[in-house]
Amino acid sequence: MPEDRLTPVTVIGLGSMGTALAEAFIKAGHRTTVWNRTTTKAAPLVAMGAEHAASVEDAVAASPLVIACLTTYDDTREALEPATAALGGRALVTLNSGSPAGARQMAAWAVGYGARFLDGAIKNVPSAVGAPDTLLYYGGDRTVFDEFESTLKVLGGDTVHLGDDADLAALYEMAVGGTLLPALVGFFQGAAAVQARGLAASTLVPFTAKWLEMINSVLPIFAQEIDSGDYSKPMSSVNLFVAGITYDEELGQEANIDVAWQAPLHELLRRAVAAGHGEHSISALVEVLKQPERMA
Ligand SMILES: NC(=O)c1ccc[n+]([C@@H]2O[C@H](COP(=O)([O-])OP(=O)(O)OC[C@H]3O[C@@H](n4cnc5c(N)ncnc54)[C@H](OP(=O)(O)O)[C@@H]3O)[C@@H](O)[C@H]2O)c1
């Protein structure tokens, strides 16, 4: 039974994540209106107590706070197009992945129809929605965040407003997410290497976990070096990493693993040496990654 004192919420987009968001609001006692292009996905939520809007316009009109969780910003605009007349004065929050440019475009579109706009990112999987330590961050209209903070915290206790720029969540989402694929592929390479010796990938897990803790612990040191631009007191130098290149290649041959995905990383190390960073901290790779200013 919804509680009258709690903010009514609309959730648009009932994929894996949108369904988890709607469930969290229903369980917390919010009157929750849902809409999805494929209408059958609303049924389990209706069984839990959600109201199913007959149209996307009805869904937007049902609540002061509208949360859209579709695949992309383009999909969100396409789905909301029939509901633009209802957006005026409402708080629209998007919770999809995308680029900062996509978030800015989305914000301009929403504000153009009179909506108050916030863009967020969920830094976890659907099953973690609603947990006290689940992280969500937002960028955009601070008044929306302040007004609805307690409602947004239903989705995760670690809820942060990054600033008034609507592209900040997308920026941090991508900046943080950049670690994911290289870290995972590194783990998969390690798993293939131990399997090649007849050992289970699971034997690697405690050691890789400890390794990731070590990486976690040195990030503030690297960030300090990058922010100050002083790479002269290396904990681990670029040259040290260059020395390891041959080990990767030898392991690849011995374990019959394709280590070609590492070639661009090795190339980056060599470019750093060529640029005079050999004796500098490995964090000096940031300087190699930065492109020279494009000419106007
Ligand atoms: N799942 C995760 O682990 C996770 C974690 C963090 C962030 N996210 C982000 O959350 C967002 C949603 O992810 P998801 O896992 O829920 O994806 P999903 O299960 O594939 O669901 C996608 C949703 O978007 C809707 N949709 C897509 N294009 C549409 C269009 N043109 N018009 C109307 N509706 C459209 C789909 O409607 P139909 O049902 O009609 O197809 C569905 O409701 C993504 O941006 C994702 O990156 C997901």
The ligand as a Tripos MOL2 file, in Angstrom:
@<TRIPOS>MOLECULE
LIG
   48    52     1     0     0
SMALL
NO_CHARGES

@<TRIPOS>ATOM
      1 N1         21.8220   -4.0510  -16.4190 N.am      1 LIG1
      2 C1         22.9000   -3.5650  -15.7960 C.2       1 LIG1
      3 O1         23.6900   -4.2970  -15.1640 O.2       1 LIG1
      4 C2         23.1670   -2.0720  -15.7890 C.ar      1 LIG1
      5 C3         24.0740   -1.5450  -14.8350 C.ar      1 LIG1
      6 C4         24.3170   -0.1530  -14.8260 C.ar      1 LIG1
      7 C5         23.7120    0.6470  -15.7920 C.ar      1 LIG1
      8 N2         22.8650    0.0920  -16.7150 N.ar      1 LIG1
      9 C6         22.2930    0.9590  -17.7380 C.3       1 LIG1
     10 O2         20.8830    1.0090  -17.6100 O.3       1 LIG1
     11 C7         20.3100    1.1950  -18.9030 C.3       1 LIG1
     12 C8         19.2290    0.1310  -19.1050 C.3       1 LIG1
     13 O3         19.8570   -1.1380  -19.0140 O.3       1 LIG1
     14 P1         19.0480   -2.4890  -18.8870 P.3       1 LIG1
     15 O4         20.0100   -3.5060  -18.3740 O.co2     1 LIG1
     16 O5         17.7650   -2.2640  -18.1580 O.co2     1 LIG1
     17 O6         18.7410   -2.7890  -20.4390 O.3       1 LIG1
     18 P2         17.6410   -3.7490  -21.0490 P.3       1 LIG1
     19 O7         17.2900   -4.8430  -20.1050 O.co2     1 LIG1
     20 O8         18.1440   -4.1160  -22.3950 O.co2     1 LIG1
     21 O9         16.3610   -2.8170  -21.2150 O.3       1 LIG1
     22 C9         16.3470   -1.7430  -22.1360 C.3       1 LIG1
     23 C10        15.0730   -0.9520  -21.9200 C.3       1 LIG1
     24 O10        15.0550    0.1490  -22.8390 O.3       1 LIG1
     25 C11        13.8430    0.1040  -23.5920 C.3       1 LIG1
     26 N3         14.0810    0.6830  -24.9050 N.ar      1 LIG1
     27 C12        15.1960    0.6170  -25.6570 C.ar      1 LIG1
     28 N4         15.0480    1.3170  -26.7970 N.ar      1 LIG1
     29 C13        13.8030    1.8610  -26.7420 C.ar      1 LIG1
     30 C14        13.0730    2.7090  -27.6060 C.ar      1 LIG1
     31 N5         13.6190    3.1680  -28.7460 N.pl3     1 LIG1
     32 N6         11.8180    3.0790  -27.2450 N.ar      1 LIG1
     33 C15        11.2820    2.6280  -26.0840 C.ar      1 LIG1
     34 N7         11.9270    1.8320  -25.2160 N.ar      1 LIG1
     35 C16        13.1750    1.4440  -25.5410 C.ar      1 LIG1
     36 C17        13.4920   -1.3690  -23.6380 C.3       1 LIG1
     37 O11        12.1240   -1.5100  -23.9820 O.3       1 LIG1
     38 P3         11.5800   -2.9300  -24.5060 P.3       1 LIG1
     39 O12        11.3860   -3.7750  -23.2860 O.co2     1 LIG1
     40 O13        10.3050   -2.5740  -25.1870 O.co2     1 LIG1
     41 O14        12.6200   -3.4710  -25.4420 O.co2     1 LIG1
     42 C18        13.8050   -1.7570  -22.1870 C.3       1 LIG1
     43 O15        12.8020   -1.3170  -21.3140 O.3       1 LIG1
     44 C19        21.4530    1.0850  -19.9280 C.3       1 LIG1
     45 O16        21.8750    2.3550  -20.3440 O.3       1 LIG1
     46 C20        22.5380    0.3980  -19.1370 C.3       1 LIG1
     47 O17        23.8330    0.7200  -19.6340 O.3       1 LIG1
     48 C21        22.5560   -1.2450  -16.7180 C.ar      1 LIG1
@<TRIPOS>BOND
     1     1     2 1
     2     2     3 2
     3     2     4 1
     4     4     5 ar
     5     4    48 ar
     6     5     6 ar
     7     6     7 ar
     8     7     8 ar
     9     8     9 1
    10     8    48 ar
    11     9    10 1
    12     9    46 1
    13    10    11 1
    14    11    12 1
    15    11    44 1
    16    12    13 1
    17    13    14 1
    18    14    15 2
    19    14    16 1
    20    14    17 1
    21    17    18 1
    22    18    19 2
    23    18    20 1
    24    18    21 1
    25    21    22 1
    26    22    23 1
    27    23    24 1
    28    23    42 1
    29    24    25 1
    30    25    26 1
    31    25    36 1
    32    26    27 ar
    33    26    35 ar
    34    27    28 ar
    35    28    29 ar
    36    29    30 ar
    37    29    35 ar
    38    30    31 1
    39    30    32 ar
    40    32    33 ar
    41    33    34 ar
    42    34    35 ar
    43    36    37 1
    44    36    42 1
    45    37    38 1
    46    38    39 2
    47    38    40 1
    48    38    41 1
    49    42    43 1
    50    44    45 1
    51    44    46 1
    52    46    47 1
@<TRIPOS>SUBSTRUCTURE
     1 LIG1         1 GROUP 0 **** ****
